[in-house]
Amino acid sequence: MTKYHPVIIALHWLLALAIIFMLLAGSLMLSETPNSDPEKLNALAIHMGLGITILLLTLIRLAVRLRTGAPEPLEGTTPKQEQIASVTHVLLYLGVIAMGVSGVAIALSADLGNIVFFGSGQPLPKDFEAFLPYEVHEIVSSALIGLIALHVAAAVFHQHFIKDGIMSRMSFRNK
């Protein structure tokens, strides 16, 4: 096998866009909007809904990946490079899952489901920093940004400098 399963490829690109959007929205918009701002409820509804969707799609992707396997290593790849790639991919999966789980934990701790989706009339907490899962969410967010940057840099390096065709493994094109 020289390519990933088509479901893996589709979910890779869909999740890549969604995760990057969420990381940017969370760090640039949500964290900068005070909880007293009425628009925060709409932003949280989108963030929470998309976050749960990302978590579920990641779990589906992981299940398909475990069932279908990975392509053989590219020609010229050293065992050390394979090990680094494997560890990075595991950390990416764990990071995305940890973001989803910590997001759910924040929502449960702050009763956000009732506040955001069911209009309980309760105000949002003054801030989310009082909730331990929020700290985890922040730390994992930073780690995930670094891992994604590493992942993209490695793909660009392989594709344009080593020229080993690594991007074809995650492409729908036949070549």
MARRO-159282 format. One record per residue: x, y, z of N, C-alpha, C in turn. Coordinates in steps of 0.001 Angstrom, whole numbers, plus 500000, padded with zeros to 6 digits. Layout:
# MARRO-159282
XYZXYZXYZ
...
***
This chain:
# MARRO-159282
500851498827500000500000500000500000500901501241500000
500627502151499059501447503360498937500719504613499417
499401504503499653498600505643500095497781505254501317
497326506264502019496395506024503108495017505712502529
494183505111503334492798504812502954492094506133502610
491198506126501608490508507377501214489760508066502365
489207507305503292488530507924504440489542508674505300
490725508103505474491791508769506236492179510075505548
492318510018504224492719511213503468491660512313503615
490400511949503414489317512944503507489261513552504912
489331512694505926489269513207507288490512514011507650
491662513641507108492895514403507374492714515866506968
492274516082505725492166517456505229491011518212505873
489889517543506097488758518181506771489141518581508195
489749517659508909490159517952510283491274518992510338
492186518960509381493256519966509362492667521370509309
491722521572508403491086522893508287490310523251509544
489531522306510056488711522575511235489570522851512467
490621522082512651491479522259513827492220523586513763
492745523922512601493439525209512468492473526362512713
491264526256512155490243527282512400489960527419513892
489773526281514566489434526310515989490567526876516842
491802526491516520492932527023517286493042528536517111
492852528999515880492901530448515635491724531161516303
490527530613516137489337531239516729489430531262518245
489903530174518820490013530107520278491018531091520829
492178531175520176493227532041520722493070533503520327
492512533763519163492409535152518704491058535794519006
490002534979519054488681535566519223488072535239520589
487914533966520874487233533587522120487960534072523361
489256533879523401489988534276524607490028535792524776
489835536522523695489867537991523759488491538601524021
487439537816523914486085538323524132485706538102525588
485360539153526306484990538967527714483722538118527837
483640537353528912482469536508529130481204537321529353
481337538604529634480181539476529820479592539937528481
480322539759527390479851540156526057478778539167525588
477581539653525238476503538750524809476869537903523577
477758538397522733478170537645521539479006536417521892
479512536378523106480329535238523530479510533946523488
478214534037523786477360532844523763477301532226522368
477138533050521350477105532534519972478443531926519578
479514532614519934480849532112519610481112530792520331
480699530689521584480879529449522334480044528313521749
478843528625521287477991527591520681478677526993519451
479240527850518622479954527374517431481201526598517844
481965527149518778483205526523519232482927525144519848
481916525072520676481587523807521333481073522774520325
480197523208519430479667522283518426480750521757517503
481599522646517034482692522227516151483722521398516917
483951521732518179484890520967518993484438519518519172
483166519318519456482623517954519596482709517226518255
482423517925517175482508517314515841483937516881515544
484904517729515853486319517392515636486700516168516465
486271516146517718486589515001518577486015513711517990
484760513733517588484134512528517033484793512099515723
485065513056514837485718512715513565487142512191513789
487819512726514792489166512231515111489100510784515596
488132510471516420487980509102516902487632508152515752
486793508615514831486477507806513643487743507609512812
488482508691512610489721508593511823490702507618512472
490827507692513769491727506789514479491281505332514315
489978505091514423489456503726514271489737503198512859
489515504037511841489787503619510465491282503390510274
492093504265510833493554504138510713494050502843511351
493525502507512521493930501271513194493487500037512396
492363500184511719491840499048510943492522498890509594
492893499995508955493433499932507591494947499989507522
495603500418508579497060500495508569497581501722507846
498898501764507717499584502890507071500352502370505865
500633503260504925501463502851503787502860502439504256
503528501677503409504902501303503712505753502564503787
506850502507504536507743503678504596508254504029503200
508472505305502982509024505746501708510439505230501551
510819505003500310512172504535500029513177505551500560
514174505065501252515213505929501798514927506429503201
513758506110503735513412506540505081514161505677506092
514790506333507047515531505593508066514571505162509180
514952504142509937514117503741511076513906504887512071
514919505727512262514787506868513180513734507856512667
513742508125511350512739509024510777511338508440510932
511201507140510720509908506476510898509436506592512341
510380506428513272510040506522514687509572507937515037
510285508933514540509898510330514800508523510611514208
508275510144512985506969510342512341505868509664513150
506114508440513606505107507708514388504788508426515690
505826508847516400505612509541517669504852510849517440
505217511582516397504535512846516097503061512608515797
502765511577515008501365511286514685500575510869515926
501173510063516781500499509679518030500233510922518874
501221511805518974501043513028519758499971513941519162
499884513986517832498824514774517200497445514216517554
497285512901517440496009512285517834495703512567519302
496678512328520174496462512550521605496144514015521902
496825514924521208496570516346521414495156516744521032
494701516273519880493341516618519436492310516005520383
492538514757520788491604514121521716491621514840523064
492802515206523546492902515940524822492208517294524737
492300517964523595491587519243523428490088519024523548
489588517987522872488154517707522927487687517333524324
488440516460524970488060516015526313488142517176527309
489191517982527219489296519115528146488209520157527855
487842520306526582486733521210526244485417520731526836
485157519427526732483950518864527345484003519055528860
485170518854529459485313519021530907485057520467531333
485509521418530524485216522834530816483708523050530766
483085522537529709481637522723529535480860522135530710
481263520956531153480575520333532289480839521107533581
482074521517533796482435522246535024481705523575535124
481543524254534010480936525590534003479451525568533630
478893524372533459477485524205533073477164524932531761
478114524884530837477954525620529581476839525064528699
476566523782528785475472523224527982474167523933528270
473841524083529552472599524774529935472634526257529599
473787526865529787473900528309529552473874528617528060
474668527899527279474848528223525866473721527676524995
473326526443525228472379525794524316470936525806524804
470715525853526120469357525732526633468850526997527309
469609528083527196469153529384527689468709529371529138
469513528810530005469143528702531419469004530068532093
469526531096531446469465532430532035470633532724532955
471398531694533274472594531913534084473610532690533260
474354533565533886475441534221533151476622533257533016
477470533546532057478717532794531951479559533091533186
480421532154533583481342532470534688482153533712534342
482624534402535367483410535615535141484543535346534159
485257534239534361486261533770533402486385532260533565
487048531640532621487175530190532647488465529728533325
489323530668533660490610530320534254490465529650535618
489320529803536246489091529176537551488881527663537417
488682527182536210488411525765535985489685525067535520
490082524013536253491311523279535927491333522792534475
490232522266533931490288521820532527490651522938531548
490363524177531928490716525305531060492229525415530926
492937525227532027494404525272532000494947524172531093
494365522975531208494767521859530345494496522217528879
493330522788528612492943523194527259493969524175526678
494383525121527489495370526128527060496735525496526769
497196524643527665498513524006527501498515523099526273
497470522288526142497393521370524995497267522158523698
496560523276523725496430524131522549497803524588522062
498624525063522981499976525510522607500817524352522070
500728523202522735501483522029522269501002521597520890
499712521629520678499150521228519394499586522170518271
499639523447518554500123524414517557501561524067517161
502400523774518153503782523392517864503873522095517067
503084521099517425503096519819516703502618519985515259
501595520799515073501088521034513714502147521749512884
502805522725513478503881523430512762504992522456512374
505363521573513284506378520558512997505913519621511872
504674519191511940504093518288510943504106518933509545
503663520169509474503630520883508189505048521122507674
505943521527508561507338521762508151507977520478507614
507724519365508274508279518083507815507715517708506445
506406517909506256505793517591504964506367518463503849
506506519748504114507087520672503121508539520290502836
509311519988503866510710519601503691510812518349502814
510012517346503145510037516102502354509613516346500910
508548517098500742507998517302499401508914518139498523
509485519211499071510204520176498237511728520080498305
512274519472499348513726519375499449514221517941499249
513599516990499911513967515593499710513324515065498428
512162515621498085511422515277496861511111513782496803
510575513274497916510237511852497976508756511571497717
507987512612497360506581512418497022505695512088498210
506096512528499386505340512183500595503892512667500540
503638513788499877502280514328499823501335513441499021
501864512619498137501001511732497345500312510705498236
500881510417499397500265509457500317498975509999500918
498826511314500960497663511958501544496873512707500466
496911512187499244496260512830498101495281511845497453
494225512397496863493267511573496126493747511294494704
494735512073494248495252511863492888495982510531492816
495958509928491657496600508632491479498103508724491487
498659509867491185500104509998491132500659510816492231
***
